[in-house]
């Protein structure tokens, strides 16, 4: 079965709840599709705004910080991700590499520190996990302080000849602010998170806080069957990003080929092969069956997607934006802009800033926008400013050509 780009876009828009917003109150359903990245801070809020009707910043913070039906932790690719608390086992447990599947997600760069210390990965991870037990009774503000605190707790557990090396300046940058021990802790916090030891607490100003699930929730995370959790995570990936390949899954997870192969095999009984531009890809069988009934986006629909919105996390970027020159304006090394999404494709970019308590938006279309585009963009801008509890100071709309 050969799929058209229109069918693929319609399916992904629907899977990400971007064709029609979910009813009010369904934040868990929105966040549970594939998780909402929260880097840069606040990115998950913009993503939720587009996916749930009549939502508000207050409702989001209530769910994350007070009711705690949502949880934030380091998840796929080591990124901070917001997901339903009930699904913690799905978004954490499968990411733990099994023997022979090294390097772990987000730990490949630890090699320089291990060589300097003359120590192995596994023993150090065990020590950092022991040190992280302090979070069961405490909350630590800022990532820098978390690294230092756990490094200090690991030091007495090391052989005496390793402690001087542990306290040496970092070889990764900022040697005046970080030690080799702090670097090791920083790398190994992700595996600790996958093991259910570290989650984000309530943000304090510009700083995140960190604690253990048992301290944050008042109870430990429920135990899950690792194989069942693995199957469910890959199922959610394939639902949101199918048709896809094993390499697509590996890129999304940030995992090793060995781990990716094992996890990919978990979903194949539920998937069917399809053709995309002459290449073999895979979709959930139930999603293929539903293609004919997809409503597709409303005519003239225009969305202001934030930077790092889950919908943009697609490996086949040409489907969203064929022009490679323009792709470089969207997917950057740092400082990605938001995008203007029309009918599932990227029609431009947007940036924002706050001035005197009001939101200033600059929208740039690739092509001269129609009057309908301008009206839709302004409507979205006003709604987004209200969502952010600010007035709209200005909304500048221009065209690249």
Protein Blocks (a to p, Z undefined) as FASTA:
>chain_A
ZZdfklmmmmmmmmnopmbccdehilmmmmmmnopafbdehklmmmmmmmpghiafklmm
mmmmmnomaccdddehhiacdddfklmmmmmmmmpccehiaccehilmmmmmmmmnopaf
klmmmmmmmmmmmmmmcccehjklmmmmmmmmmmmmpcfklmmmmmpccfebjkllpcfk
lmmmmmmmmmmmmnopaccdddehjaccdddfklmnopacddddfklmmmmmmmmmmmmm
mccdfklmmmmnopafklmmmmmmmmmmmpccddeehiacdddfklmmmmmmpgbjaehi
acdddehiaklmcfblmlmomblmlmmmmmcfbhpacdddeehiafbdcddddeehiacd
ddddfbdcdfklmmmmmmmmmmmmmmnopacfbacdddfZZ
